[in-house]
Structures are given as structure tokens and as C-alpha cells.
Amino acid sequence: MAKNDPYAALRIREFNIFLLLRFIMVFSWSMQFIVIEWEVYSLTKSALSLGIVGLMEVVPAIFMALFAGHFVDQNEKKGLLLKCIIGFLIISLGLFLLTWEPFRGNLSGKTILYSIYFLVFLGGIVRAFLGPTIFSLLSLIVPKNLYPNAATWSSSVWQISSVLGPAVAGFSITIIGVHGSMLFVLACSFLALIILSQISKKPILNPKIGEPIMQSLKEGVKFVYNNKTLLGAISLDMVAVLFGGAVALLPIYAQDILKVGPEGFGVLRAAPALGAFITMFISAYVPLNKNAGMKLLFSIFAFGICIIVFGISTLFWLSVIALFLSGVVDGISVVIRQTILQLKTPDHMRGRVSAVNSIFVGSSNELGAFESGLTAKLMGTVTSVVFGGTMTLIIVVFTGFASPSFRKLDLQKDIDENDEQ
């Protein structure tokens, strides 16, 4: 491999297919979540209802995560991913029907709302398996010396699709409505099934097939707890997303504070996507591995500042800039964390480590949505967002002073060792 080749992993055909599949899955999932958030707020006009949507997804995602990690480590990854996509397709079909007037015409608003909650809950179960499966599959597609480069592209695609999906949702609600938007999501899930057929089956690298589940789960949790680099990275990111996740309240900002409607809502959601898009290219050409600890701390601190600015802004253009910059720095955080996970996790434990990570970080988006909805109800929307951003700053500063070893984290040594193998 050429030194610092920014396209090294992209020269592997199956990795490109993997990226396309991941983009479609995360894009459609994120788009669906925002369309449903818009529909729920339109039905209830309640910030707390938005929080409940996040809670309905995060509860099963958390409680099923460790079991899912064990299951992923014990089974073939492509087959598991196929089952996850089929599960998502079924859930999308249910939400499509609930937004179709001929189907829901005789249903009460409360029945529609509770049905949405139920389907979102089922989606949380599917997501518990999806994250560890995708994380494990990546390491079976690219050689170990390309993990950092592959992690950069994979996490960048995730970052872009996770924000671009909601941004497109904002525009599609305006152009084709909620029901049409759900039809598009349904089409994406069918496309994902087709793309998955282009990836071959992979070997199971776990030497402990048939290991008792409780022993397996204990081993996974113990490994993460004893690895201070892993534990520090995912804990810090969890806090930032939990307290700094103002995006759950964007429907309120768009409709009631900035008064820009669904078109402005789409622009607000697109702003972080554009920031993440820029981060993808910068991180591919300028690796973030040197002094990774300080860069991670800086990016999360900057994220907190962006959230505070967004929270107090009453100017649409200033809000867009703040969200754009939040996407830039959040993209840096995601790339570094994914690189840490890929480099520091042995092959036979990827499912379980990813499951623990999903409890800390992956589910904190929905916990953050619930926290934002609850605090918005208790202290007001603007105060809630500023509070979350301030807490992010405090915790980052505390972590930086309390953990000198994390400040000094440098991933370049691990990368050099893999290049020599």
C-alpha cells in the first residue's frame, strides 16, 4: 500500500459495495425517523411526544445490545445483515400504511400514535443487531493494515448519510408529503436487499463457537471496561450526543421559533450534512491519527459551543452556520472514534464490543432526543438546548484534566505496526 494513500480501501470492490449499502441503510433509517418525528409532532404538538419517539427506539436497542453482540460473534455476518434489512423493510411498510389516508381513515389519532410508537420499538430491536453486524462485516472485507483508512471512509459515509437522510426528509415532506416520503424509504429498503446480494458470505472468526451466552457477554463487557482507550472514547462521545443533541428539537425550531416551515427545516437538517461531507474529504487526505486524543477532545468541545450558539440564535442564517460547524467537528469525532474501535478490537470480539459501543454512543442519539424533549418541556426549548451544550463543555474539560493519558492518545503507532505486518 502506498503511504498515506487516501483511496486505499476504495480500491477494494466489495468495500465500495459495503459503503453503498451502509449509506442506503443509514440514510433511509435516518430519513424515516425524521419523517415520523414530523408526523408525531403534527399529531400532538408536544415536545415530550418527540422525546417518546426516541425512547421507544432506544429502550430495546439498549436492552438487546449485548445479546445481539454475542449473536453476531457466533454467526455469519451477511446472513444476519439480510435478516436486519428484511426487518427494517417490514417496519417501513407498517409506517407507510399508517401514513396512507385510505388505511388510517378509520383510526383515531391516539391509535395512529401508539402504532407508530410500537413500530419504532420494533425498529430498536432490529437496530440492536444491525450495528454490530455492520461493524463486524467491515473487518472481514478489508485487510487489517487498511482498517484506519476504511474506518475513515465508513464513518464518514455514516456521518453524511445520518444527517443527509433527515435533510432530505425535510424537503420531501414539502414536495411529496409524509406518505410519499415513507414510500421512498420503503423503496430504499428494497434497494438495500439487491445491493447486499453483491457481497459474499464471510467466515466466522470466533474460536469459541457455542460459548455460553452469559460467559460471552461478561467477557465482552470486561474487555471494554479494561481498555481505557475504548472506554474513554465511547463515554466521551456518548455524553456529547446525549447533552448536545439538539437536533431532536429541530421541528420545534423550524415551526415555532425560526418560523421557516418544512423548507427551512430541510435546510437546517442539511447544514450538518454539508459539514460532515467536508470532513470526509479532509480526513481522507489529512489523517486524524496523530494526537488523536486532543483532536477528539477539541472536536467535542467545539460541538458543544456550536449547540449553544444554535440554541440562542433567532436568526435563520446564524442557526444554519452553527449546525454546519457542528457537522464538521462531529465528523472529526466520529472518524477518530471509529478508528479507535477498529484498531483496538480483536476480530472474535467485534460484535460484543460494537454492542457495548451502541449502548454508550449509538443509543445516545435517541436518549438525547428524550432528554431534549423532557428538558424542553420542563425548562423551555431554548434553555434546554443551551443547558445541553453547556454540560458538554463541562464534561469535556473535566475529562481533559482528569485523564492525561487520553489527552496523549496517538493512534499512529498502531497504524505503523499494522503496515509492517
N, C-alpha and C positions, 0 to 999 in steps of 0.2 A: 504493500500500500504506500502511495506517495504521502510524504509527511504533510500533515495539515490539509489533506485533500477534503474540501468541504462537501464533495459529492460522492465520497467513497461508498457509503451504504446505498446510495441511489443507483449505483451500478449493478445492484443485485435485483433482477426482475421481480422475484417474489416479494421482496421488501417494498417495491413500488406498489404492488397489488395490495399488500398489507396496509400501506399508508392510505390508499384509496378507500379500502374497506373501513378503516378506522375513521377516516374523515366522514364518510356517509353515515356511519352508526352514531358518532358523537353529534354530528350536525343535525340529524333527524331527531335524535333524543332531546337535544337542547331546544330545537325548534318546537317540538311537541310540548315540552314543559312550559315554554313561554306562552304558546297559544292557549294552553289550558289555564295558566295563571290569568291571562287576559279575560278568558271566559268566566272564570270563577269570580274575579273582581267585578265584572259586568253584572253577574247574577246577584252578588251580595253587597258590593260597595264596602267591603270590610278588609282592613289590613290584616286582621287576625286570620281571616279565611285564606289569605295568601300564605301566611305562615303555616297553616294546617296542611296546605298542599305540599310544602317542603317536608313537613313532619311525616306525612303519610308515606313518602318515598324513603326517608332516611331511617325510619324505625326498622323495617325489615332488612334494609341494606346493612345496618349495623349488626343486628342480631344474627343474621345469616352469614356474615362475612367470614368468620373463622371456619365454619363448616364448609363454606364454599371454597376457601383456600385449600383445605385438606382434600376436598373432592377434586379440585383442579390438579393438584400434585399427583393424584392417584390415577388420572385418566388422560386419554388422548385429547389434545387441545382443539384440533379442528372440529371434531365431533361435538365437543362442548360448545364451541362457538356457534355451530349450526343450531343447536337447541336454544341458545340465547337469542339468536336472531328470530327464530320462529316464535318464541315467547313475546318478543317485542312486537312482532307483526300482529299477533292476536290482540295485544293490548291496544295497539294503534287502531285496529279495526273497531274495537269497542268504543274508543273515544270518537272515532269517525261517525259511528252510528248515533252517539249521544249528542253530536252537534248537527245532526241531519233533521230538519224540521218534520218531515213525514214520520220519522221514527219516534221523535221525542214529543210530538204534538200532544199526546195524552198524558205525558208525565208531568208531575209537579216540579217546581223549581228545586224543592228540597230533595226529591228523588234523583234528579239530574246531578245535583251537587254531591250527594252521598255516593252515587255511582261513579262519579269522577274520582272521588277520594279512594274508592275501592280499587279502581284500575291503576291509579297511581301507586297504591300499596303493592299490588302485584308487580308493577314495574320495579319497585325497590328490591323485590326478591330476585328478579332477573338481573338487575344491575349488580347484585352481590356476587354473582357468578361471572358476569361479563368482564369486570375489571381485572381480576386475577388471571382469567383466560387469555385476554389480550396481552397482558404484561408477560406471561409465560411464553406465549407464542412468538413474541418478538425475539427472544433469546434463541429460539430454535431456527430462526430464519437467517440471521446474520452471524458471522464468526465473532468470537469474543473480542478480538482486537478492534472490531468496529462498533462495539457497544456504545461508546461515548457519542460517536457520530450518528448512529442510528437513534439513540435516545434523544439527541438534539432535534432531529427531523420528526421523530414520532411525537415528542412532547409539543413541538411547535405546531404540528398538524392538529393535535388535540386542542391546543390553546386557540388556534384560529377557528376551528370548527365549533368549539364550545361557545364562542361568542358570535361567530357568524350566523349560526343557526338561529339564535334569538333575534339577531338583527334582521335576518330575512323574514322571520315570523312577524316582526312589526310591520314590515312593508306588505307582506302577503295578506295580513288581516285587513289592510286597507284595500288591496287590489281584488282579492278573491274571497275575502271573508274567513271566518273561523272554520267553517265546514270545508271550504276549498283548501285551506292550509293543512287540515288534517288529511285530506286526500293526497296531498303532495307528500306528507310524511309517510303515509301508507305505501306510496309508490317507491319511496327511498328504501323502505324495508325489503321490498321485493328485489330491488336492485342489489342490495347487500347480499342476498342469497345467491344471486347469479355470480357476483364477484368472488364470493367465498369458494366456489367450485374451482377456481383457478389456483388455489393453494393446496399443496399436497399434505397428506397425513404426516404427522411428526412422531418420533419415538418418545417413549415415556422414560425420562432420565432418573426418576426416583428409585433408588435402590431398596426402598422399604415399602414395596407394594404390599398392601394388606395390613399395614401398621394400624394398631388400634387407634380410633379417632381421638380419644382424649389424650393419649400419649403424643400423637402427631400435633394436636393443637397446642399442647403445653410446650413442645419443642419449638414451634414457630414463634410463640409469644416470647419465650425465653431468649431466643436468638435476637429478636428486635430489641428487647429490653437491655441486653448486654452489649449491643452495638451502639455506642453512644452517638456515633455519627448519624446512623439511620434514625435513631430516636429523636435526636435534636432537630434534624431537618424536617421530619414529618410533623413533629409537635409544633414547631415554629410556624410552619405553613398553615397548619390547622387553625391556630389562633388568629392568624391574619385573615383567613377566609371567614372564620366564624364571626369575628367582630367587625371586619371591614367589608363584609359582603352586602353592600347597599343595593346591588342590582335587583334584589327581590322586591324593592320598593319602587322600581322604575315606573310601573304602571301608575302609581300614585303621583310621582313627579310629573309624568307626561300629561296626565289628565287634570290634576288638581293644582299643582304648584307652578310648573312652567307653562302649562296650558298649551301644549303643542300637538295634542291628539296622537293618533296612531302613526302618522308620518314622522312626527318628532320622536316618538317612541322608537321607531326603527332606526333613526339617526343616532339616538343615544345608545342603542344596543350595538350599532355598527362601529362606534368610536373605539371601544376596547379591541374590537376585532382588527381594525386597521393598525392599532398599536402593536398587537400580537404578531401581525403579518410582518411588520418591520423588524421586530425582534427575531423572527425566524431567520431572516437573511443575515442579520448582523451576527447572530450566534453561530451560524454555519461557517461564516468566513473568519470570525473572531471568536475562537473557543473561550468558554467561560470557566475553564477548569482551574486556571491559576488563581490562587487566593479565593477559592470558591466560597469559603465561609463568610468572608467580609462582603463579597458580592451578594450573597443571599440575604444577609442582614440589611444591607443597604437597599436592596430592591423591595423588601417587605416594609421597611421604614418609609420609603418613598411612596409605596402603595397606600399606606395609612394617611399620608399628607394629601394625596390625590382624593381620597374618600372624604376627608374633612372639607376640602375645597368644594367638591361636588355637593356635599350636604348643605353648605351655607349659601351656595350660589342661587341667585334668582334670575341669572342671565343665561339664556339657552346656549350661546356660543361658549361661555366660560364652563358650563357644565359638560359640554362636548369635549373641550380640551382636557378637562380633569379626567374624564373617563378614558380618553385616548391615551394619556400618560399612564393611567392605571393599567391599561392593557400592555404597554411597553414594559413596565417594571414587573408586572405579574408574569409576563412571558419569561423574563430572566429567571425568576424564582422557580417556575415550573421546569425549565430546561435543566437547571442545576440540580433540583431535587430528583428528577428522573435519571440523571446521570449517576447520582449517588446510589439510587436504588439498583440500577443495572450493574454497577461496578462492585457493590458491596454484598450482593445477594448470590449465594450458591445456586446452581441450577435446580437441585432437588427441592429447594425451599421457596421457589419463586411464587407459587400460588399462595402459600401461607403469609409470606412477607407482604405481598401485594394486598392480601386481605386485611392485614393489620394496617397497612397504609390507607386502605379505603375507609377503615373505621376512623382514623385520625383526620385524613385530608379529604378523600373522595366524598364522604358523607357530610363534611363540614359545610359544603355549599348549601345543602338543604337545612341543616341545623342553623346555619347563618340566616337562611330565609325565615325560619321560625323565630329565631332570636330577633331579627329585624322587625318582623310583623308584630311580635309581642311587645317589644320596647317602643315601637311606633304607637301602639295603642295606649301604652302606659305614659309615655313622655312626649309624644308627638313625633311626626315623621322626621323633621329636620334635626331635632335634638337626638333622636335615635341614631341617625347616620353619623353625626359628629361624635357622639359617645363611642360608637364602634371604631371609628378611625383613631380616636384618642387612645383607646385601650390597646389598639395595635401598636402604636408608637411606644407606649409604656412598656409593653411586654418585650418588644424588640430591644429596647435599650437595656432592660433588665437581663435579657439573655446574653447580650453582648458583653456586659460587665461580669456576669456570673460564670460564663463559660469561655475562658481564654483559649482552650483547645479548639472550640468550634470556630472562634474568630480566625485561628491559624490554619483551618482546614484547607488543604490543597490537593486536588484530585490528579494533578499532572503526574505524580509518581506512579499511581495505579495505572494510568494510561500508558506510560513508558514501559512498565512491566508487561502489559498485555501485548505491546508492539514487539517485544523481544521473544514472546512465546511462539 
